[in-house]
Amino acid sequence: QVSLAESGGGLVPPGGSLRVSCSVSGHTLSDYFIGWWRQAPGKEREFVAAINILGRTTYYAASVKGRFTISTDNAKNTVFLQMNNLKPEDTAGYYCAAQVSYRPGTYNMKDQYDYWGHGTQVSVSS
């Protein structure tokens, strides 16, 4: 059974930084395509970033490009999302998700992901 567990959320002031983590268990990380998504109260879950573990290809939403970086530690089966220059509009629950076998072009389609974590809350406020 595959499971994903997010950690590292918290409260930061505008302009601050935070790194959230996604620990994958039950399978080898390198077999997967991993994405980060977020959902604010009353809004749809939206794509943030994704990484093809084997090819090291990364994808970002326009709203976070240049501020957020997705990376992996394959030895620890963990995916990170480094978030810099945080803005109040980044406030949301952050979720990691996995595609067992990546379908090209689907990195930003949430119904194409096979497994989801329970999320970690990130709040940006002064």
C-alpha positions as a Markdown table, in Angstrom:
| # | Residue | x | y | z |
|---|---|---|---|---|
| 1 | Gln | 0.0 | 0.0 | 0.0 |
| 2 | Val | 1.4 | 3.4 | -1.0 |
| 3 | Ser | 1.1 | 6.3 | 1.3 |
| 4 | Leu | 2.2 | 9.9 | 1.1 |
| 5 | Ala | 2.7 | 12.1 | 4.2 |
| 6 | Glu | 3.3 | 15.9 | 4.1 |
| 7 | Ser | 5.0 | 17.8 | 6.8 |
| 8 | Gly | 6.7 | 21.2 | 7.4 |
| 9 | Gly | 3.7 | 23.6 | 7.1 |
| 10 | Gly | 3.4 | 26.6 | 9.4 |
| 11 | Leu | 2.8 | 30.3 | 9.8 |
| 12 | Val | 5.3 | 32.7 | 8.1 |
| 13 | Pro | 5.2 | 36.4 | 7.4 |
| 14 | Pro | 5.0 | 37.8 | 3.9 |
| 15 | Gly | 8.3 | 37.5 | 2.2 |
| 16 | Gly | 9.3 | 34.6 | 4.3 |
| 17 | Ser | 10.4 | 31.1 | 3.3 |
| 18 | Leu | 9.2 | 27.6 | 4.2 |
| 19 | Arg | 10.0 | 24.1 | 3.0 |
| 20 | Val | 7.4 | 21.4 | 3.0 |
| 21 | Ser | 8.1 | 17.7 | 2.6 |
| 22 | Cys | 6.4 | 14.7 | 1.2 |
| 23 | Ser | 7.5 | 11.3 | 2.4 |
| 24 | Val | 6.5 | 8.4 | 0.2 |
| 25 | Ser | 6.3 | 4.9 | 1.6 |
| 26 | Gly | 5.2 | 1.5 | 0.2 |
| 27 | His | 7.1 | 1.9 | -3.1 |
| 28 | Thr | 10.3 | 3.3 | -4.6 |
| 29 | Leu | 10.1 | 7.0 | -5.2 |
| 30 | Ser | 11.9 | 6.7 | -8.5 |
| 31 | Asp | 9.0 | 4.9 | -10.1 |
| 32 | Tyr | 6.7 | 7.8 | -9.6 |
| 33 | Phe | 5.7 | 11.2 | -10.9 |
| 34 | Ile | 5.1 | 13.5 | -7.9 |
| 35 | Gly | 3.1 | 16.7 | -7.8 |
| 36 | Trp | 2.3 | 19.4 | -5.2 |
| 37 | Trp | -1.1 | 20.9 | -5.1 |
| 38 | Arg | -2.8 | 23.4 | -2.9 |
| 39 | Gln | -6.3 | 24.3 | -1.8 |
| 40 | Ala | -7.5 | 27.5 | -0.1 |
| 41 | Pro | -10.8 | 27.6 | 1.7 |
| 42 | Gly | -13.7 | 27.9 | -0.8 |
| 43 | Lys | -11.5 | 27.4 | -3.8 |
| 44 | Glu | -10.6 | 24.5 | -6.2 |
| 45 | Arg | -7.5 | 22.5 | -5.6 |
| 46 | Glu | -4.8 | 23.9 | -7.9 |
| 47 | Phe | -1.6 | 22.7 | -9.3 |
| 48 | Val | 1.6 | 24.1 | -7.9 |
| 49 | Ala | 4.6 | 22.0 | -9.1 |
| 50 | Ala | 5.6 | 18.6 | -10.2 |
| 51 | Ile | 8.7 | 16.5 | -10.9 |
| 52 | Asn | 9.5 | 13.5 | -13.1 |
| 53 | Ile | 11.7 | 11.6 | -10.7 |
| 54 | Leu | 13.7 | 9.7 | -13.3 |
| 55 | Gly | 14.1 | 12.5 | -15.9 |
| 56 | Arg | 14.4 | 15.3 | -13.3 |
| 57 | Thr | 12.0 | 17.4 | -15.4 |
| 58 | Thr | 10.1 | 19.9 | -13.4 |
| 59 | Tyr | 6.9 | 21.8 | -13.9 |
| 60 | Tyr | 5.5 | 24.9 | -12.2 |
| 61 | Ala | 2.4 | 27.0 | -12.1 |
| 62 | Ala | 2.9 | 30.5 | -13.4 |
| 63 | Ser | 1.9 | 31.9 | -10.0 |
| 64 | Val | 4.9 | 30.3 | -8.2 |
| 65 | Lys | 7.6 | 30.0 | -10.9 |
| 66 | Gly | 10.7 | 31.7 | -9.7 |
| 67 | Arg | 9.7 | 31.5 | -6.1 |
| 68 | Phe | 9.1 | 27.8 | -5.5 |
| 69 | Thr | 11.4 | 24.9 | -6.2 |
| 70 | Ile | 10.6 | 21.2 | -6.2 |
| 71 | Ser | 13.3 | 18.7 | -5.5 |
| 72 | Thr | 13.8 | 15.1 | -4.3 |
| 73 | Asp | 16.0 | 13.1 | -2.0 |
| 74 | Asn | 15.6 | 9.7 | -3.5 |
| 75 | Ala | 17.6 | 7.9 | -0.8 |
| 76 | Lys | 15.0 | 9.1 | 1.7 |
| 77 | Asn | 12.0 | 8.7 | -0.6 |
| 78 | Thr | 11.1 | 12.3 | 0.0 |
| 79 | Val | 10.0 | 15.2 | -2.2 |
| 80 | Phe | 10.5 | 18.8 | -1.1 |
| 81 | Leu | 8.8 | 22.1 | -2.0 |
| 82 | Gln | 11.0 | 25.1 | -1.1 |
| 83 | Met | 8.8 | 28.2 | -1.0 |
| 84 | Asn | 10.5 | 31.6 | -1.0 |
| 85 | Asn | 9.1 | 35.1 | -1.1 |
| 86 | Leu | 5.8 | 33.9 | 0.2 |
| 87 | Lys | 2.7 | 35.9 | -0.3 |
| 88 | Pro | -0.7 | 36.0 | 1.6 |
| 89 | Glu | -2.3 | 34.4 | -1.5 |
| 90 | Asp | 0.0 | 31.3 | -1.0 |
| 91 | Thr | -2.0 | 30.5 | 2.1 |
| 92 | Ala | -3.6 | 27.1 | 1.6 |
| 93 | Gly | -3.4 | 23.4 | 2.5 |
| 94 | Tyr | -0.6 | 21.9 | 0.5 |
| 95 | Tyr | -0.9 | 18.3 | -0.8 |
| 96 | Cys | 1.5 | 16.0 | -2.5 |
| 97 | Ala | 0.2 | 13.4 | -5.0 |
| 98 | Ala | 1.7 | 10.6 | -7.1 |
| 99 | Gln | 1.1 | 9.2 | -10.5 |
| 100 | Val | 2.3 | 5.6 | -10.7 |
| 101 | Ser | 3.1 | 5.8 | -14.4 |
| 102 | Tyr | 3.3 | 9.3 | -15.7 |
| 103 | Arg | 0.9 | 10.1 | -18.6 |
| 104 | Pro | 2.6 | 13.0 | -20.6 |
| 105 | Gly | 0.9 | 16.3 | -20.5 |
| 106 | Thr | -1.2 | 15.5 | -17.4 |
| 107 | Tyr | 1.0 | 17.0 | -14.7 |
| 108 | Asn | -1.6 | 19.7 | -13.9 |
| 109 | Met | -4.7 | 17.4 | -14.1 |
| 110 | Lys | -5.6 | 16.3 | -10.6 |
| 111 | Asp | -7.8 | 13.4 | -11.7 |
| 112 | Gln | -4.7 | 11.8 | -13.2 |
| 113 | Tyr | -3.0 | 11.4 | -9.9 |
| 114 | Asp | -3.4 | 8.0 | -8.2 |
| 115 | Tyr | -2.4 | 8.7 | -4.6 |
| 116 | Trp | -2.8 | 11.7 | -2.3 |
| 117 | Gly | -1.5 | 12.8 | 1.1 |
| 118 | His | -3.6 | 14.4 | 3.7 |
| 119 | Gly | -2.0 | 17.8 | 3.4 |
| 120 | Thr | -0.1 | 20.3 | 5.5 |
| 121 | Gln | -1.3 | 23.9 | 6.2 |
| 122 | Val | 0.8 | 26.9 | 5.1 |
| 123 | Ser | -0.4 | 30.3 | 6.3 |
| 124 | Val | 1.3 | 33.5 | 5.2 |
| 125 | Ser | 0.3 | 36.5 | 7.4 |
| 126 | Ser | 1.9 | 39.3 | 9.3 |
